[in-house]
Amino acid sequence: MQDPQDPAEAGEERTGGSWTFLTNHARILLEVARDPQARLRDMAARAGITERAAQLIVNDLEAAGYLRRTRVGRRNHYTVDPSRRLRHPAEADHRIEGLLALFTQRDDAEPSG
C-alpha cells in the first residue's frame, strides 16, 4: 500500500512512472570507470540493462572517443578519457571528469571535519 506522506511515492504517482537523471550511456561509462576490466554482462547487470544494450553503448562511447577498448588475453580492458566534454550543448562546457569524480568516489572515504 502506498504511503501518501512519502514524497518519493507521491512524485512517482504525479509523473506517471519512474525516471532517472542518468542515461544508460552515463551508467555504462561510470561502470567502466569503476572497473576497467569488467565484463559486459556484469556492467549490464549493474546498470539494469541487457548485455546487448551495454555492447551497443560501449560501441557508441568508443566511437565518440569517450573510451578505448584494448584486448588483454581473452578479456577487454577499457580506458576512459576524462577530458572529453559532455555531449549536450547545455553542458558542453563541462568535462566528464566531474561526473566521474562525483560517482566514482569511494563510499568509505570520510569527509574531514
GUVO-780080 format. One record per residue: residue number from 1; residue in three letters; x, z, y of N, C-alpha, C in turn. Coordinates in nm, 2 decimals, always signed. Layout:
# GUVO-780080
+-----+---------+--------+--------+--------+--------+--------+--------+--------+--------+--------+
: num : residuo :   n_px :   n_pz :   n_py :  ca_px :  ca_pz :  ca_py :   c_px :   c_pz :   c_py :
+-----+---------+--------+--------+--------+--------+--------+--------+--------+--------+--------+
: NUM :     Ala :      X :      Z :      Y :      X :      Z :      Y :      X :      Z :      Y :
...
+-----+---------+--------+--------+--------+--------+--------+--------+--------+--------+--------+
This chain:
# GUVO-780080
+-----+---------+--------+--------+--------+--------+--------+--------+--------+--------+--------+
: num : residuo :   n_px :   n_pz :   n_py :  ca_px :  ca_pz :  ca_py :   c_px :   c_pz :   c_py :
+-----+---------+--------+--------+--------+--------+--------+--------+--------+--------+--------+
:   1 :     Met :  +0.08 :  +0.00 :  -0.12 :  +0.00 :  +0.00 :  +0.00 :  +0.09 :  +0.00 :  +0.12 :
:   2 :     Gln :  +0.05 :  -0.08 :  +0.22 :  +0.13 :  -0.09 :  +0.35 :  +0.11 :  +0.03 :  +0.44 :
:   3 :     Asp :  +0.21 :  +0.08 :  +0.50 :  +0.20 :  +0.19 :  +0.60 :  +0.19 :  +0.12 :  +0.74 :
:   4 :     Pro :  +0.08 :  +0.14 :  +0.80 :  +0.06 :  +0.08 :  +0.93 :  +0.15 :  +0.13 :  +1.04 :
:   5 :     Gln :  +0.22 :  +0.25 :  +1.01 :  +0.31 :  +0.30 :  +1.11 :  +0.45 :  +0.25 :  +1.09 :
:   6 :     Asp :  +0.48 :  +0.17 :  +0.98 :  +0.61 :  +0.12 :  +0.95 :  +0.62 :  -0.01 :  +1.03 :
:   7 :     Pro :  +0.71 :  -0.01 :  +1.14 :  +0.73 :  -0.13 :  +1.22 :  +0.77 :  -0.25 :  +1.14 :
:   8 :     Ala :  +0.85 :  -0.24 :  +1.04 :  +0.90 :  -0.35 :  +0.96 :  +0.78 :  -0.42 :  +0.89 :
:   9 :     Glu :  +0.70 :  -0.34 :  +0.83 :  +0.58 :  -0.40 :  +0.77 :  +0.48 :  -0.46 :  +0.87 :
:  10 :     Ala :  +0.46 :  -0.39 :  +0.98 :  +0.37 :  -0.44 :  +1.08 :  +0.42 :  -0.57 :  +1.14 :
:  11 :     Gly :  +0.55 :  -0.58 :  +1.16 :  +0.61 :  -0.70 :  +1.21 :  +0.60 :  -0.82 :  +1.12 :
:  12 :     Glu :  +0.62 :  -0.79 :  +0.99 :  +0.61 :  -0.90 :  +0.89 :  +0.47 :  -0.95 :  +0.88 :
:  13 :     Glu :  +0.37 :  -0.86 :  +0.90 :  +0.23 :  -0.90 :  +0.89 :  +0.20 :  -0.99 :  +1.02 :
:  14 :     Arg :  +0.25 :  -0.95 :  +1.13 :  +0.22 :  -1.03 :  +1.25 :  +0.28 :  -1.17 :  +1.25 :
:  15 :     Thr :  +0.40 :  -1.18 :  +1.19 :  +0.47 :  -1.31 :  +1.20 :  +0.43 :  -1.40 :  +1.08 :
:  16 :     Gly :  +0.35 :  -1.35 :  +0.99 :  +0.30 :  -1.43 :  +0.88 :  +0.40 :  -1.45 :  +0.77 :
:  17 :     Gly :  +0.50 :  -1.37 :  +0.75 :  +0.60 :  -1.38 :  +0.65 :  +0.74 :  -1.32 :  +0.69 :
:  18 :     Ser :  +0.83 :  -1.33 :  +0.60 :  +0.96 :  -1.27 :  +0.63 :  +1.05 :  -1.39 :  +0.68 :
:  19 :     Trp :  +1.15 :  -1.35 :  +0.76 :  +1.25 :  -1.44 :  +0.80 :  +1.38 :  -1.36 :  +0.83 :
:  20 :     Thr :  +1.49 :  -1.43 :  +0.85 :  +1.61 :  -1.36 :  +0.87 :  +1.69 :  -1.43 :  +0.99 :
:  21 :     Phe :  +1.78 :  -1.36 :  +1.04 :  +1.86 :  -1.41 :  +1.15 :  +1.97 :  -1.50 :  +1.11 :
:  22 :     Leu :  +2.03 :  -1.48 :  +0.99 :  +2.14 :  -1.56 :  +0.95 :  +2.09 :  -1.68 :  +0.85 :
:  23 :     Thr :  +2.15 :  -1.79 :  +0.87 :  +2.11 :  -1.91 :  +0.78 :  +2.19 :  -1.89 :  +0.65 :
:  24 :     Asn :  +2.15 :  -1.97 :  +0.55 :  +2.22 :  -1.97 :  +0.43 :  +2.37 :  -2.02 :  +0.45 :
:  25 :     His :  +2.39 :  -2.11 :  +0.54 :  +2.53 :  -2.15 :  +0.57 :  +2.61 :  -2.04 :  +0.62 :
:  26 :     Ala :  +2.55 :  -1.95 :  +0.71 :  +2.63 :  -1.84 :  +0.75 :  +2.65 :  -1.74 :  +0.64 :
:  27 :     Arg :  +2.56 :  -1.72 :  +0.55 :  +2.57 :  -1.63 :  +0.44 :  +2.68 :  -1.67 :  +0.35 :
:  28 :     Ile :  +2.69 :  -1.80 :  +0.32 :  +2.79 :  -1.85 :  +0.23 :  +2.93 :  -1.84 :  +0.29 :
:  29 :     Leu :  +2.93 :  -1.88 :  +0.42 :  +3.06 :  -1.86 :  +0.49 :  +3.11 :  -1.72 :  +0.49 :
:  30 :     Leu :  +3.02 :  -1.62 :  +0.51 :  +3.06 :  -1.48 :  +0.50 :  +3.10 :  -1.44 :  +0.36 :
:  31 :     Glu :  +3.04 :  -1.50 :  +0.26 :  +3.08 :  -1.47 :  +0.12 :  +3.22 :  -1.52 :  +0.09 :
:  32 :     Val :  +3.25 :  -1.64 :  +0.14 :  +3.38 :  -1.70 :  +0.13 :  +3.48 :  -1.61 :  +0.20 :
:  33 :     Ala :  +3.45 :  -1.57 :  +0.32 :  +3.54 :  -1.48 :  +0.40 :  +3.57 :  -1.35 :  +0.33 :
:  34 :     Arg :  +3.47 :  -1.29 :  +0.26 :  +3.48 :  -1.17 :  +0.19 :  +3.56 :  -1.18 :  +0.07 :
:  35 :     Asp :  +3.54 :  -1.29 :  +0.00 :  +3.61 :  -1.31 :  -0.13 :  +3.65 :  -1.46 :  -0.15 :
:  36 :     Pro :  +3.77 :  -1.50 :  -0.10 :  +3.81 :  -1.64 :  -0.11 :  +3.82 :  -1.70 :  -0.25 :
:  37 :     Gln :  +3.82 :  -1.61 :  -0.35 :  +3.83 :  -1.66 :  -0.49 :  +3.70 :  -1.65 :  -0.56 :
:  38 :     Ala :  +3.59 :  -1.62 :  -0.49 :  +3.46 :  -1.60 :  -0.56 :  +3.41 :  -1.73 :  -0.62 :
:  39 :     Arg :  +3.34 :  -1.72 :  -0.73 :  +3.28 :  -1.83 :  -0.80 :  +3.15 :  -1.87 :  -0.72 :
:  40 :     Leu :  +3.12 :  -1.99 :  -0.72 :  +3.00 :  -2.04 :  -0.65 :  +2.87 :  -1.96 :  -0.70 :
:  41 :     Arg :  +2.86 :  -1.94 :  -0.83 :  +2.74 :  -1.87 :  -0.88 :  +2.73 :  -1.73 :  -0.83 :
:  42 :     Asp :  +2.85 :  -1.66 :  -0.81 :  +2.85 :  -1.53 :  -0.75 :  +2.81 :  -1.53 :  -0.60 :
:  43 :     Met :  +2.87 :  -1.63 :  -0.53 :  +2.83 :  -1.64 :  -0.39 :  +2.68 :  -1.67 :  -0.37 :
:  44 :     Ala :  +2.63 :  -1.76 :  -0.46 :  +2.49 :  -1.79 :  -0.45 :  +2.40 :  -1.67 :  -0.48 :
:  45 :     Ala :  +2.44 :  -1.60 :  -0.58 :  +2.36 :  -1.48 :  -0.62 :  +2.36 :  -1.38 :  -0.51 :
:  46 :     Arg :  +2.47 :  -1.35 :  -0.44 :  +2.47 :  -1.26 :  -0.33 :  +2.40 :  -1.31 :  -0.21 :
:  47 :     Ala :  +2.40 :  -1.44 :  -0.19 :  +2.32 :  -1.50 :  -0.08 :  +2.18 :  -1.52 :  -0.11 :
:  48 :     Gly :  +2.14 :  -1.50 :  -0.23 :  +2.00 :  -1.52 :  -0.27 :  +1.95 :  -1.66 :  -0.28 :
:  49 :     Ile :  +2.04 :  -1.75 :  -0.31 :  +2.01 :  -1.90 :  -0.32 :  +2.06 :  -1.95 :  -0.46 :
:  50 :     Thr :  +2.02 :  -2.08 :  -0.49 :  +2.06 :  -2.13 :  -0.61 :  +2.21 :  -2.18 :  -0.60 :
:  51 :     Glu :  +2.27 :  -2.19 :  -0.72 :  +2.41 :  -2.24 :  -0.72 :  +2.43 :  -2.38 :  -0.66 :
:  52 :     Arg :  +2.33 :  -2.46 :  -0.69 :  +2.33 :  -2.60 :  -0.63 :  +2.32 :  -2.59 :  -0.48 :
:  53 :     Ala :  +2.24 :  -2.51 :  -0.43 :  +2.23 :  -2.50 :  -0.28 :  +2.36 :  -2.45 :  -0.22 :
:  54 :     Ala :  +2.43 :  -2.35 :  -0.29 :  +2.56 :  -2.30 :  -0.25 :  +2.66 :  -2.41 :  -0.25 :
:  55 :     Gln :  +2.66 :  -2.49 :  -0.35 :  +2.75 :  -2.60 :  -0.36 :  +2.74 :  -2.70 :  -0.25 :
:  56 :     Leu :  +2.61 :  -2.73 :  -0.21 :  +2.59 :  -2.82 :  -0.10 :  +2.63 :  -2.76 :  +0.03 :
:  57 :     Ile :  +2.61 :  -2.63 :  +0.05 :  +2.65 :  -2.56 :  +0.17 :  +2.81 :  -2.56 :  +0.18 :
:  58 :     Val :  +2.88 :  -2.53 :  +0.07 :  +3.02 :  -2.53 :  +0.07 :  +3.07 :  -2.67 :  +0.11 :
:  59 :     Asn :  +3.01 :  -2.78 :  +0.05 :  +3.04 :  -2.91 :  +0.09 :  +3.03 :  -2.94 :  +0.24 :
:  60 :     Asp :  +2.91 :  -2.89 :  +0.29 :  +2.89 :  -2.91 :  +0.44 :  +2.99 :  -2.84 :  +0.52 :
:  61 :     Leu :  +3.02 :  -2.71 :  +0.48 :  +3.12 :  -2.63 :  +0.56 :  +3.26 :  -2.69 :  +0.55 :
:  62 :     Glu :  +3.29 :  -2.75 :  +0.43 :  +3.42 :  -2.81 :  +0.41 :  +3.43 :  -2.94 :  +0.50 :
:  63 :     Ala :  +3.33 :  -3.02 :  +0.49 :  +3.33 :  -3.15 :  +0.57 :  +3.34 :  -3.12 :  +0.72 :
:  64 :     Ala :  +3.28 :  -3.01 :  +0.77 :  +3.28 :  -2.98 :  +0.91 :  +3.41 :  -2.91 :  +0.95 :
:  65 :     Gly :  +3.49 :  -2.87 :  +0.85 :  +3.62 :  -2.81 :  +0.89 :  +3.62 :  -2.66 :  +0.90 :
:  66 :     Tyr :  +3.51 :  -2.60 :  +0.85 :  +3.50 :  -2.45 :  +0.86 :  +3.57 :  -2.38 :  +0.75 :
:  67 :     Leu :  +3.59 :  -2.46 :  +0.63 :  +3.66 :  -2.40 :  +0.52 :  +3.74 :  -2.51 :  +0.45 :
:  68 :     Arg :  +3.84 :  -2.47 :  +0.38 :  +3.92 :  -2.56 :  +0.30 :  +3.92 :  -2.51 :  +0.15 :
:  69 :     Arg :  +3.90 :  -2.60 :  +0.06 :  +3.90 :  -2.56 :  -0.08 :  +4.02 :  -2.61 :  -0.15 :
:  70 :     Thr :  +4.09 :  -2.52 :  -0.22 :  +4.21 :  -2.55 :  -0.29 :  +4.19 :  -2.52 :  -0.44 :
:  71 :     Arg :  +4.23 :  -2.61 :  -0.52 :  +4.22 :  -2.58 :  -0.67 :  +4.34 :  -2.50 :  -0.71 :
:  72 :     Val :  +4.32 :  -2.38 :  -0.77 :  +4.42 :  -2.30 :  -0.83 :  +4.39 :  -2.27 :  -0.98 :
:  73 :     Gly :  +4.46 :  -2.35 :  -1.06 :  +4.42 :  -2.34 :  -1.20 :  +4.28 :  -2.40 :  -1.23 :
:  74 :     Arg :  +4.20 :  -2.32 :  -1.29 :  +4.06 :  -2.36 :  -1.31 :  +3.96 :  -2.31 :  -1.21 :
:  75 :     Arg :  +4.01 :  -2.24 :  -1.11 :  +3.93 :  -2.18 :  -1.00 :  +3.95 :  -2.25 :  -0.87 :
:  76 :     Asn :  +3.86 :  -2.23 :  -0.78 :  +3.88 :  -2.27 :  -0.64 :  +3.92 :  -2.15 :  -0.56 :
:  77 :     His :  +4.00 :  -2.18 :  -0.46 :  +4.04 :  -2.08 :  -0.36 :  +3.99 :  -2.14 :  -0.22 :
:  78 :     Tyr :  +3.92 :  -2.06 :  -0.14 :  +3.87 :  -2.11 :  -0.02 :  +3.94 :  -2.04 :  +0.10 :
:  79 :     Thr :  +3.97 :  -2.11 :  +0.20 :  +4.03 :  -2.06 :  +0.33 :  +3.93 :  -2.09 :  +0.44 :
:  80 :     Val :  +3.90 :  -1.99 :  +0.52 :  +3.81 :  -2.01 :  +0.63 :  +3.89 :  -2.03 :  +0.76 :
:  81 :     Asp :  +3.85 :  -2.13 :  +0.84 :  +3.92 :  -2.15 :  +0.97 :  +3.84 :  -2.07 :  +1.08 :
:  82 :     Pro :  +3.89 :  -1.95 :  +1.12 :  +3.81 :  -1.87 :  +1.21 :  +3.81 :  -1.92 :  +1.35 :
:  83 :     Ser :  +3.89 :  -2.02 :  +1.38 :  +3.90 :  -2.07 :  +1.52 :  +3.79 :  -2.17 :  +1.55 :
:  84 :     Arg :  +3.71 :  -2.22 :  +1.44 :  +3.61 :  -2.31 :  +1.46 :  +3.49 :  -2.25 :  +1.55 :
:  85 :     Arg :  +3.43 :  -2.33 :  +1.62 :  +3.32 :  -2.28 :  +1.71 :  +3.19 :  -2.28 :  +1.64 :
:  86 :     Leu :  +3.09 :  -2.20 :  +1.68 :  +2.96 :  -2.21 :  +1.63 :  +2.90 :  -2.34 :  +1.66 :
:  87 :     Arg :  +2.81 :  -2.39 :  +1.58 :  +2.76 :  -2.53 :  +1.60 :  +2.65 :  -2.55 :  +1.70 :
:  88 :     His :  +2.57 :  -2.46 :  +1.72 :  +2.46 :  -2.48 :  +1.82 :  +2.51 :  -2.48 :  +1.96 :
:  89 :     Pro :  +2.46 :  -2.57 :  +2.04 :  +2.51 :  -2.57 :  +2.18 :  +2.50 :  -2.44 :  +2.26 :
:  90 :     Ala :  +2.40 :  -2.36 :  +2.23 :  +2.38 :  -2.23 :  +2.30 :  +2.49 :  -2.13 :  +2.26 :
:  91 :     Glu :  +2.56 :  -2.15 :  +2.15 :  +2.66 :  -2.05 :  +2.11 :  +2.80 :  -2.12 :  +2.09 :
:  92 :     Ala :  +2.81 :  -2.25 :  +2.13 :  +2.93 :  -2.32 :  +2.11 :  +3.05 :  -2.27 :  +2.18 :
:  93 :     Asp :  +3.03 :  -2.18 :  +2.27 :  +3.15 :  -2.11 :  +2.34 :  +3.20 :  -2.00 :  +2.26 :
:  94 :     His :  +3.15 :  -1.97 :  +2.14 :  +3.19 :  -1.86 :  +2.06 :  +3.26 :  -1.91 :  +1.93 :
:  95 :     Arg :  +3.37 :  -1.85 :  +1.89 :  +3.43 :  -1.89 :  +1.77 :  +3.37 :  -1.81 :  +1.65 :
:  96 :     Ile :  +3.38 :  -1.86 :  +1.53 :  +3.32 :  -1.79 :  +1.42 :  +3.40 :  -1.66 :  +1.38 :
:  97 :     Glu :  +3.52 :  -1.65 :  +1.44 :  +3.59 :  -1.53 :  +1.41 :  +3.51 :  -1.40 :  +1.45 :
:  98 :     Gly :  +3.43 :  -1.41 :  +1.55 :  +3.35 :  -1.29 :  +1.59 :  +3.24 :  -1.26 :  +1.49 :
:  99 :     Leu :  +3.18 :  -1.36 :  +1.43 :  +3.08 :  -1.35 :  +1.33 :  +3.14 :  -1.29 :  +1.20 :
: 100 :     Leu :  +3.26 :  -1.34 :  +1.17 :  +3.33 :  -1.30 :  +1.05 :  +3.37 :  -1.15 :  +1.07 :
: 101 :     Ala :  +3.42 :  -1.12 :  +1.18 :  +3.46 :  -0.98 :  +1.21 :  +3.34 :  -0.88 :  +1.20 :
: 102 :     Leu :  +3.23 :  -0.92 :  +1.25 :  +3.11 :  -0.84 :  +1.26 :  +3.06 :  -0.81 :  +1.12 :
: 103 :     Phe :  +3.06 :  -0.91 :  +1.03 :  +3.00 :  -0.90 :  +0.90 :  +3.10 :  -0.87 :  +0.78 :
: 104 :     Thr :  +3.23 :  -0.87 :  +0.81 :  +3.32 :  -0.85 :  +0.70 :  +3.40 :  -0.72 :  +0.72 :
: 105 :     Gln :  +3.37 :  -0.64 :  +0.82 :  +3.43 :  -0.52 :  +0.84 :  +3.40 :  -0.43 :  +0.72 :
: 106 :     Arg :  +3.50 :  -0.35 :  +0.68 :  +3.48 :  -0.26 :  +0.56 :  +3.39 :  -0.15 :  +0.60 :
: 107 :     Asp :  +3.29 :  -0.12 :  +0.51 :  +3.20 :  -0.01 :  +0.53 :  +3.26 :  +0.12 :  +0.54 :
: 108 :     Asp :  +3.38 :  +0.14 :  +0.47 :  +3.44 :  +0.27 :  +0.46 :  +3.53 :  +0.30 :  +0.58 :
: 109 :     Ala :  +3.54 :  +0.21 :  +0.68 :  +3.61 :  +0.23 :  +0.80 :  +3.53 :  +0.32 :  +0.89 :
: 110 :     Glu :  +3.58 :  +0.44 :  +0.92 :  +3.51 :  +0.53 :  +1.00 :  +3.54 :  +0.51 :  +1.15 :
: 111 :     Pro :  +3.44 :  +0.51 :  +1.24 :  +3.46 :  +0.49 :  +1.38 :  +3.54 :  +0.61 :  +1.43 :
: 112 :     Ser :  +3.63 :  +0.59 :  +1.52 :  +3.71 :  +0.70 :  +1.58 :  +3.62 :  +0.78 :  +1.68 :
: 113 :     Gly :  +3.65 :  +0.91 :  +1.69 :  +3.59 :  +1.00 :  +1.78 :  +3.48 :  +1.07 :  +1.72 :
+-----+---------+--------+--------+--------+--------+--------+--------+--------+--------+--------+
